[in-house]
Amino acid sequence: MRIATWNVNSLKARLEKVLWWLDRAKPDVLLMQETKLADADAPVEAFTQAGYELAHHGEGRWNGVAIASRCGIGGVITNFGEPLQRSQSTDTGDDEPFAEARMLAADCGGVRIISIYAPNGREVDSPFYHAKLIWFDKLARWLERTSASQTACVIGGDFNVAPHDIDVWDPAACHGGTHVSDPERRAVERIVREGFIDAYRVHHPEAGRYTWWDYRAGNFHKNIGMRIDHLLVSEPLRERLVWSEIDREARKGKPLPSDHAPVVIDLDTAGHPFDAGWASAESRLAARSGKKA
């Protein structure tokens, strides 16, 4: 079983790219974030034609999460099983995470799948930052209450947190900002302590592997990025995890890609092979810096 997560940065704008990637990587389940669509506008037919069922939880031009599955979808839960709160502002932002579509869970092929899009936080100690920590607390308490870690469960999505210094291009440059602050990192560590494993790091201890690069200043080609998108697997799935990767190639080329790359894991058996492009990228970066690859 292949499971992937991808912040698509507008499913409407990136639909052609997403359909290309479904054919490229052939995941059984794809978690998506930042779809920026209302439920009525979700491209259900396009996914159906590609062989996938689609569950979508969205509010319009911001946020939005989805799960596409070719092994069934059942037991759908949105927003921790509660209705979205009414927004108090005219411009939805990260300070009202419980009025925003950020969490969707479903059963797919015998695995509980949870797609999340954590608030950005914007600036440490801002209202947006404190709202982010409150949202993570809600997620942790919901996972504990539902005993998610004791079942076959995968939590995936854009956590907007780089868990360790190895997950950012320059810890010194990032120090003092969001995504790397101790409270944010402790929020993710709380979920791990509940009984989840960072699936990517099981197979990839190396530095320089990221999931997000700013569009500006050629940051992608310089590999100035962060690893903020994650797939966490529960303890019952640990022995079933056979492979993990970040598909760097999906961040390249036309149509315009998302600023995030997909994270992929295989359970039980290896899925459809593809070259994620890390070896060639690292060779180019080493040559540019005058180092041996």
C-alpha positions as CSV (number, residue, x, y, z in Angstrom):
1,M,0.0,0.0,0.0
2,R,1.4,3.4,-1.0
3,I,0.4,6.5,0.9
4,A,1.5,10.0,0.1
5,T,0.9,13.5,1.3
6,W,1.2,16.8,-0.7
7,N,0.4,20.4,0.0
8,V,-0.8,21.2,-3.5
9,N,-1.2,25.0,-3.0
10,S,-4.5,25.2,-4.8
11,L,-6.0,22.0,-6.2
12,K,-7.8,24.0,-9.0
13,A,-4.5,25.6,-10.1
14,R,-2.5,22.4,-9.7
15,L,-5.0,19.8,-10.8
16,E,-3.1,18.9,-14.0
17,K,0.1,18.5,-12.0
18,V,-1.7,16.3,-9.4
19,L,-3.2,14.0,-12.1
20,W,0.3,13.8,-13.7
21,W,1.7,12.8,-10.3
22,L,-1.0,10.2,-9.6
23,D,0.1,8.5,-12.9
24,R,3.8,8.9,-12.1
25,A,3.8,7.6,-8.5
26,K,0.6,5.6,-8.4
27,P,-0.3,6.1,-4.7
28,D,-3.1,4.1,-3.3
29,V,-4.0,7.0,-1.0
30,L,-3.0,10.7,-1.5
31,L,-3.6,13.2,1.3
32,M,-3.8,16.8,0.1
33,Q,-3.6,20.2,1.8
34,E,-4.3,23.8,0.9
35,T,-6.8,22.8,-1.7
36,K,-8.3,26.3,-1.5
37,L,-11.7,25.0,-2.7
38,A,-15.2,24.8,-1.3
39,D,-16.6,21.2,-1.1
40,A,-19.0,21.9,-4.0
41,D,-16.0,22.8,-6.2
42,A,-13.9,19.8,-5.5
43,P,-12.9,18.0,-8.8
44,V,-14.5,14.7,-7.9
45,E,-15.1,13.7,-11.5
46,A,-11.4,14.2,-12.5
47,F,-10.3,11.9,-9.6
48,T,-13.0,9.4,-10.5
49,Q,-11.7,9.2,-14.0
50,A,-8.2,8.6,-12.6
51,G,-9.6,5.7,-10.5
52,Y,-9.8,7.5,-7.1
53,E,-12.6,8.3,-4.7
54,L,-12.3,11.8,-3.2
55,A,-13.2,13.1,0.2
56,H,-12.8,16.9,0.6
57,H,-13.2,19.3,3.5
58,G,-12.9,23.0,2.3
59,E,-14.2,26.4,2.9
60,G,-13.3,28.3,-0.3
61,R,-10.3,30.3,-1.2
62,W,-8.2,29.4,1.9
63,N,-7.0,26.1,3.5
64,G,-8.8,22.9,2.6
65,V,-7.8,19.2,3.0
66,A,-8.6,16.2,1.0
67,I,-8.0,12.4,0.7
68,A,-8.0,10.6,-2.6
69,S,-8.1,6.8,-2.4
70,R,-8.3,3.9,-4.8
71,C,-8.9,1.4,-1.9
72,G,-12.1,2.8,-0.5
73,I,-13.1,5.7,1.7
74,G,-15.3,5.3,4.8
75,G,-15.7,6.7,8.3
76,V,-15.1,10.3,7.3
77,I,-14.5,12.8,10.1
78,T,-13.9,16.6,9.6
79,N,-12.6,19.1,12.1
80,F,-12.2,16.6,14.9
81,G,-15.9,15.6,14.6
82,E,-17.1,19.2,15.3
83,P,-18.7,21.7,13.0
84,L,-16.5,24.6,11.9
85,Q,-16.9,27.6,14.0
86,R,-18.2,30.8,12.5
87,S,-15.4,33.1,11.4
88,Q,-15.2,36.4,13.3
89,S,-13.2,38.1,10.6
90,T,-14.0,38.9,7.0
91,D,-10.5,37.7,5.9
92,T,-10.0,34.2,7.2
93,G,-6.5,33.8,8.6
94,D,-4.4,31.6,10.8
95,D,-5.8,33.1,14.0
96,E,-9.1,31.2,13.8
97,P,-8.0,27.6,13.1
98,F,-11.3,26.1,14.3
99,A,-13.2,28.2,11.7
100,E,-10.8,26.8,9.0
101,A,-10.8,23.5,7.1
102,R,-7.6,21.9,8.4
103,M,-8.4,18.3,9.4
104,L,-10.0,15.3,7.6
105,A,-9.9,11.6,8.6
106,A,-11.1,8.5,6.7
107,D,-10.6,4.7,6.6
108,C,-8.8,3.6,3.5
109,G,-7.9,0.0,2.8
110,G,-7.8,-0.9,6.5
111,V,-5.7,2.1,7.6
112,R,-7.0,5.2,9.4
113,I,-5.8,8.2,7.4
114,I,-5.7,11.7,8.9
115,S,-4.9,14.6,6.6
116,I,-3.9,17.8,8.4
117,Y,-3.0,21.3,7.4
118,A,-1.5,23.1,10.5
119,P,-1.7,26.8,10.8
120,N,1.4,28.7,9.6
121,G,1.9,30.8,12.8
122,R,3.3,33.7,10.8
123,E,5.4,35.2,13.7
124,V,6.4,34.0,17.1
125,D,4.2,35.3,19.9
126,S,1.7,36.7,17.5
127,P,-2.0,35.7,17.8
128,F,-1.5,33.5,14.8
129,Y,1.3,31.7,16.5
130,H,-0.7,31.1,19.7
131,A,-3.6,29.9,17.6
132,K,-1.3,27.4,16.0
133,L,-0.2,25.9,19.3
134,I,-3.9,25.7,20.5
135,W,-4.7,23.8,17.2
136,F,-1.9,21.3,17.8
137,D,-3.1,20.8,21.4
138,K,-6.6,20.0,20.0
139,L,-5.1,17.5,17.5
140,A,-3.0,15.8,20.3
141,R,-6.0,15.5,22.6
142,W,-8.2,14.1,19.8
143,L,-5.6,11.5,18.9
144,E,-5.3,10.5,22.6
145,R,-9.1,10.4,23.0
146,T,-9.6,8.2,19.9
147,S,-6.6,5.9,20.7
148,A,-5.3,6.5,17.2
149,S,-1.8,5.3,17.9
150,Q,-3.0,1.9,18.9
151,T,-4.6,1.2,15.5
152,A,-3.2,1.1,12.0
153,C,-3.0,4.9,11.5
154,V,-1.2,7.4,9.4
155,I,-1.2,11.2,10.1
156,G,0.0,13.1,7.1
157,G,0.1,16.7,5.9
158,D,1.7,20.1,6.1
159,F,2.6,20.4,9.8
160,N,4.3,23.8,9.2
161,V,7.0,22.6,11.7
162,A,10.6,21.4,11.0
163,P,11.1,19.0,13.9
164,H,14.9,19.2,14.2
165,D,17.7,21.5,13.0
166,I,18.6,18.9,10.4
167,D,15.2,19.7,8.8
168,V,16.2,23.3,7.8
169,W,18.8,24.6,5.4
170,D,20.4,26.8,8.0
171,P,19.4,26.5,11.7
172,A,21.2,29.8,12.6
173,A,19.3,31.7,9.9
174,C,16.0,30.2,11.0
175,H,16.6,30.7,14.7
176,G,13.9,32.9,16.3
177,G,11.3,32.3,13.7
178,T,8.2,30.1,13.3
179,H,8.4,26.5,12.2
180,V,11.5,25.9,14.3
181,S,10.6,27.3,17.7
182,D,10.7,25.0,20.8
183,P,6.9,25.2,21.5
184,E,6.1,24.2,17.9
185,R,8.6,21.4,18.0
186,R,7.3,20.2,21.3
187,A,3.8,20.1,19.9
188,V,4.9,17.7,17.2
189,E,7.0,15.7,19.7
190,R,3.9,15.3,21.8
191,I,2.2,13.4,18.9
192,V,5.3,11.2,18.4
193,R,5.4,10.4,22.1
194,E,1.7,9.3,21.8
195,G,2.9,6.5,19.7
196,F,3.8,7.7,16.2
197,I,7.0,7.4,14.1
198,D,8.4,9.9,11.6
199,A,8.2,7.6,8.6
200,Y,10.7,9.5,6.4
201,R,13.4,9.4,9.0
202,V,13.2,5.6,9.4
203,H,14.9,5.3,6.0
204,H,16.5,8.7,5.5
205,P,18.8,10.1,8.3
206,E,20.6,12.4,5.9
207,A,20.5,16.2,5.9
208,G,19.5,18.5,3.1
209,R,16.2,16.7,2.3
210,Y,13.3,19.1,2.3
211,T,9.6,19.3,1.3
212,W,9.2,23.0,0.9
213,W,11.2,25.7,-0.9
214,D,10.1,29.3,-1.4
215,Y,9.3,30.2,-5.0
216,R,11.5,33.3,-4.7
217,A,15.3,33.8,-5.3
218,G,15.9,30.4,-6.8
219,N,15.6,28.8,-3.4
220,F,14.6,25.4,-4.9
221,H,17.6,25.2,-7.1
222,K,19.9,26.2,-4.2
223,N,18.1,23.7,-2.0
224,I,17.2,26.4,0.6
225,G,14.2,24.7,2.1
226,M,12.6,23.1,5.1
227,R,11.1,19.6,5.8
228,I,7.7,20.6,7.1
229,D,5.5,18.0,5.5
230,H,5.4,14.7,7.2
231,L,3.9,11.2,7.4
232,L,3.7,9.8,10.9
233,V,2.8,6.1,11.2
234,S,1.5,4.4,14.4
235,E,3.4,1.7,16.2
236,P,1.3,-1.1,14.7
237,L,2.5,0.0,11.2
238,R,6.2,0.2,12.1
239,E,7.1,-3.3,10.9
240,R,5.0,-2.8,7.7
241,L,7.0,0.3,6.6
242,V,9.3,-0.7,3.8
243,W,10.1,2.5,2.0
244,S,9.9,6.3,2.2
245,E,10.8,9.2,-0.1
246,I,10.3,12.9,-0.9
247,D,9.6,13.3,-4.6
248,R,11.8,16.3,-5.5
249,E,11.0,16.0,-9.2
250,A,7.4,16.9,-8.5
251,R,8.6,20.4,-7.5
252,K,10.0,21.0,-11.0
253,G,8.7,21.8,-14.4
254,K,5.4,22.8,-16.0
255,P,2.6,23.3,-15.3
256,L,3.7,25.5,-12.3
257,P,4.3,23.2,-9.4
258,S,3.4,23.7,-5.8
259,D,6.1,25.1,-3.5
260,H,5.9,21.7,-1.6
261,A,6.9,18.2,-2.7
262,P,5.0,15.0,-2.0
263,V,6.2,12.7,0.8
264,V,5.6,9.0,0.0
265,I,5.7,5.8,2.0
266,D,5.1,2.1,1.1
267,L,3.6,-0.4,3.5
268,D,4.2,-4.2,3.1
269,T,5.6,-4.1,-0.4
270,A,7.4,-1.6,-2.6
271,G,5.1,0.4,-4.9
272,H,5.6,1.7,-8.5
273,P,9.3,2.8,-8.8
274,F,10.2,6.4,-9.7
275,D,13.4,8.5,-9.4
276,A,12.8,11.3,-6.9
277,G,15.8,13.2,-8.2
278,W,17.9,13.6,-5.1
279,A,21.1,12.1,-6.3
280,S,21.4,14.4,-9.3
281,A,20.4,17.4,-7.3
282,E,23.0,16.7,-4.6
283,S,25.7,16.2,-7.3
284,R,24.9,19.6,-8.9
285,L,24.9,21.4,-5.5
286,A,28.2,19.7,-4.6
287,A,29.8,20.7,-7.9
288,R,28.5,24.3,-7.5
289,S,30.1,24.5,-4.0
290,G,33.3,22.9,-5.1
291,K,32.7,19.8,-2.9
292,K,32.8,16.1,-3.8
293,A,29.4,14.6,-4.3
